[in-house]
Amino acid sequence: MRDRDAPDECVIALDVGGTGIKGALLDRELKPFGRLRRAEPRRQGHRAVIAEIAGAVCTLDEQAAGYGATVRRVGVVVPGIAGRRAPVG
């Protein structure tokens, strides 16, 4: 059943940080109506980080569907080098 306050369309916003991945479903006014938090598995290497990002996007897509919303775009921000163990030098 559709939530009256849930939008018809939304976007997924994902922030991949050094220790965690934070995500949200945003409506047209960029107001969040769904959220997600996960640890970043950087010690397991870049493939594990990529898999965790993909899993987070899929989870948020499922959340959106539960609200009756369709995801139109996905934005991923990585302010550094995801999965990096040591500085290059």
C-alpha positions as CSV (number, residue, x, y, z in Angstrom):
1,M,0.0,0.0,0.0
2,R,1.3,3.4,-0.9
3,D,2.2,5.9,1.8
4,R,0.4,9.2,1.2
5,D,3.6,11.2,1.9
6,A,5.8,9.2,-0.3
7,P,6.7,10.6,-3.7
8,D,6.0,8.9,-7.1
9,E,9.6,9.4,-8.1
10,C,12.9,9.8,-6.3
11,V,16.7,9.7,-6.5
12,I,19.2,7.7,-4.6
13,A,22.1,9.6,-3.0
14,L,25.1,7.6,-1.7
15,D,28.1,8.9,0.2
16,V,31.0,6.5,0.3
17,G,33.3,7.6,3.2
18,G,36.5,6.1,4.7
19,T,34.7,4.0,7.2
20,G,31.0,4.0,6.2
21,I,28.5,4.2,3.4
22,K,25.5,6.4,3.9
23,G,22.5,6.5,1.6
24,A,19.2,8.2,1.3
25,L,16.1,8.3,-0.9
26,L,15.3,11.9,-1.9
27,D,12.1,13.4,-3.2
28,R,11.9,16.2,-5.8
29,E,12.5,18.8,-3.1
30,L,15.6,16.8,-2.0
31,K,13.9,15.8,1.3
32,P,15.0,12.4,2.5
33,F,12.3,9.8,3.1
34,G,14.4,6.6,3.4
35,R,17.9,6.1,4.8
36,L,20.7,3.5,4.9
37,R,24.0,3.1,6.7
38,R,26.6,0.4,6.2
39,A,30.3,-0.1,7.1
40,E,32.7,0.2,4.2
41,P,34.6,-3.1,3.8
42,R,37.8,-1.3,2.7
43,R,40.2,-3.8,4.4
44,Q,38.7,-6.5,2.1
45,G,39.8,-4.5,-1.0
46,H,38.2,-2.5,-3.8
47,R,36.0,-5.3,-5.1
48,A,34.3,-5.7,-1.7
49,V,33.7,-1.9,-1.6
50,I,32.2,-2.0,-5.1
51,A,29.9,-4.9,-4.1
52,E,28.8,-3.0,-1.0
53,I,28.0,0.1,-3.0
54,A,26.0,-2.0,-5.5
55,G,24.2,-3.7,-2.6
56,A,23.4,-0.4,-1.0
57,V,21.9,0.9,-4.2
58,C,19.8,-2.2,-4.6
59,T,18.6,-2.0,-1.0
60,L,17.5,1.7,-1.4
61,D,15.8,0.8,-4.7
62,E,13.8,-1.9,-2.8
63,Q,13.0,0.7,-0.1
64,A,11.7,3.1,-2.8
65,A,9.5,0.3,-4.3
66,G,8.1,-0.3,-0.8
67,Y,7.0,3.3,-0.7
68,G,5.6,3.0,-4.2
69,A,8.3,5.3,-5.6
70,T,10.3,4.8,-8.8
71,V,14.0,5.6,-8.7
72,R,15.0,7.9,-11.6
73,R,18.6,8.6,-10.8
74,V,21.5,7.5,-8.6
75,G,24.3,9.7,-7.4
76,V,27.4,8.3,-5.7
77,V,30.0,10.6,-4.0
78,V,33.4,9.3,-3.1
79,P,35.4,12.1,-1.5
80,G,38.6,10.1,-1.4
81,I,39.9,6.8,-2.8
82,A,37.5,4.0,-1.7
83,G,39.2,0.9,-0.4
84,R,42.6,2.5,-0.2
85,R,44.9,1.1,2.4
86,A,47.9,3.3,2.4
87,P,48.9,6.6,0.8
88,V,50.8,6.5,-2.5
89,G,54.2,7.9,-2.1
